[in-house]
Amino acid sequence: MKADSELAAIYDAAAEHWHDRLRLLGYPQAYEDLFDRLLADGTLRSLQDGGRVLDLGVGTGAFSLALAGIVAAPLRIEGVELSPSVLLRASLNLDRVGVETRLHLRDVKDLPFEENTFDAVIGAHALEHLDDPFAGLSEMVRVLKPGGPLIIATHHDVPEMPWRAKWHPEHIAQDQLMVGMKGAGLIGVRAYPLLTCAPLARRTGVAGVGFKEGVWQWSDT
């Protein structure tokens, strides 16, 4: 597992072209398809009037862009990321489409937010980089409002490819993700494959979805 400073330096170096690489791998389309399915099955009901969303490991903003493109009401996105250069790209990408954004150069394991703050918490491919992914899940649940959804996309089977040695993402098996989410106190936990025409994303992506126990308090944001 790479140290946070080393990981941040790697992503800083790749920031300029990272969003284009995601497109080539088919992830933005996979994210849009995921949120479209979640909207249809009622998972995003806490955001029907808008709300405050936390994106952990926001990267260049691809996951947030997909969510904002599916939800009709305006969202306020707060993103957490280790890489300053990648965070700047996220700011530019989200500002370009008019999404209200506040970004934080922080570690996802130590979030600077009170309990029960966010209407939804999302994140794509951040857990794999944590020494203890399930401690990270508990921190995500802490800042989520009761009744709100946690939506986490992970690599569940990273193939042996030349780039793996550089990025070194740990894979999280789907059943491990489901157990970890339930152990963090989430209910109604389900798995959704990331479906896209790009073979890599189809083979390696899965999203875990669950809800923080408790009665939903409608956001007034």
N, C-alpha and C positions, 0 to 999 in steps of 0.2 A: 504494500500500500504506500503510495507516495505521500510525502509531507504536504501540508496545505500550501506552503510557500513554493514548493516545486511544482505542484499542480497548477497554481495560479500563474507561474511563469510560463508553463507550457501553453495554457489557454491564452495568455497575453500574446504570445508569438503567433497564435493561429487566429486571433480575433478578426482580422481583416477579411478572411475568407471563410470563416466558420459558418455563417448563414448560408452561403452558397453551397457548402459541403452538405449541410443538412438537406437542402433541396434536392441535390443529386441522389442522396440516400432515401429520399421519399418521406422524411419525417414530418415536414409541415402538413402534407396531405393526410398522413396517418393521424396526426393530432386533430386535424379538422374532422376527420371521420369519427374519431373517438368522441369528441365533444358533441357532435351531431347525434350520436347514439345515446349519449348521456342526457342530452336535452329531451330526446324522445321518450326516454324511460323515467323521466321525472327527477333524475339525480341533481339537476341544476335548479331546482325550484327555489332554493334559497337566494338565487340571483335574479329572479324574475322581475324584481324592481330595481335592479342594480345592486351594488354592494362593494365591499372592500375585500380584495383577494390577495393572498400572499403566494408568490411564486418562488419556490426554494431552488437555488441553482438556476436562476432565471436565464443564464446564458445570453444569447443574442435576442431573446424575447419570443422565440418561436412558439412555445407552449402558450404563453399569454396572448399572443396574436391570434392563435387559433381559437382560444376561448372567447376573446373579445369579438371575433368575427361571427360567432354562433349565438351569443347572448344578445338579445335585442336592446336591453337597457344598458346605460353607461356603467362601466366598471372603474373602480380605482385600484390599480395594480401596484402592489409593493413587492419589489424583487430583492432577493438576497443572492450575492455572488462573491466569490473570492478574487476574481480577476478584474482589475480596474479597466483594462482595455475592452474586455467582453461586456462589462457593465455599461461602458459608453456606447457600444453598439446597440445594446438593448434599449437604452434611452433614445437613441436616434430612430430606431425602428418603430418603437411604440409611439413616440411623438409624431412620427410621420403620418400615422393613421388616426391621430387625435385621441389616443388613450391616455387618461390621466394617470401619471406614473410617479412613484417615489421609490428610488433605488438605494440599496444599502450595501456597502462593502463590508460584509460580515460573514462569519462562520455559521452554517445552518445548525450547528450543534448548540449554539448559544444565541438565541434570538432575542433582540432588544424590544420585546413586546410583552404587554400584560397578558394574563390568561383571558381566554374567551374574547379575543379581539376581532377575528376575521370571519366573514361570512362563508368563505371557502378557502382551502389551502390546496395548492397544486404544486407539482414539481416533476420534471422529466430528467431522468438519468443523473440524479444527484446522490441517491442512497448508495450506489455502487462504489462511490469514492470515500465513504465513511468507514473508519475503523470499526465502529459499532453502528450498523445501519438501524438497528431497532431502538437504540437510544435516541437516534435522530428522529425516528417516527414518534416517540413519546413527546419530544419537544414540539413537533409539528401539531400533535393533538392538543397539547397544552394551550396553544394560542388560537385554536379553532373554537368558534362559538358552538354551544350545544345544538345538535341537530344539523350542523353544517357538514358538507362533504370534504373528505380528504381524497385527492386524486393523484396518484403517484405512478408514473411510467418508469419502468426499469428494463434493463437488459436481463433476460432470464437465461440466455444461452449465447455467450459471446464466442463466435468461432475463432479458431486459430488463424489470424490474418496478420500481415506484416505490421499494421498499425497498432496491434494489441500491445506489443512490448512497450511502445511509447506511451500510449494512453493508459494502459493497464487498468481497465475497469473490471472490478469483480462482478461476476454474474450472481444474481439472486434468483433462485428457482421459484417458480410460481407458487408452489405449496409453502415454501419458506416465507414468501411475501404475505400470503394469506394468514399464516400463523402469526407472523410478526405484527400485522395490522390488528388482528383480534387481541393479541397480547398487549397492545398499546391502548386498548379500551374502545376500539371502534366496533360498531355493530353493522349488520347488513353488508358484510364484506363480500365483494365479488371481484372476479377477474375478467378483463376485456383484452383480447388480442389487439395489437396495433395492426390494422389491415391497410395495405397499400400495394401498389403495383411494383414497388421496388422490393426485390427478394430479400435483401438484408433486413429491412425493417420488419417484414412479415415474419421472418424466421426468429428474430431475436427480441422483439418487443412485446411487452405485456403491461397493462395498467391495472393497478389495484385500486378499488374504490370502496370506501366505507364512510360511516357517519359517526360523529361524536354523540354519545348517548346524552339524552336530555331533550327538553322541549325547545323547538326553534323559536328564537326571538327575532322578529322581523327587523331588518336593518332600516334605519332612517337616513342612511347616507345616499 
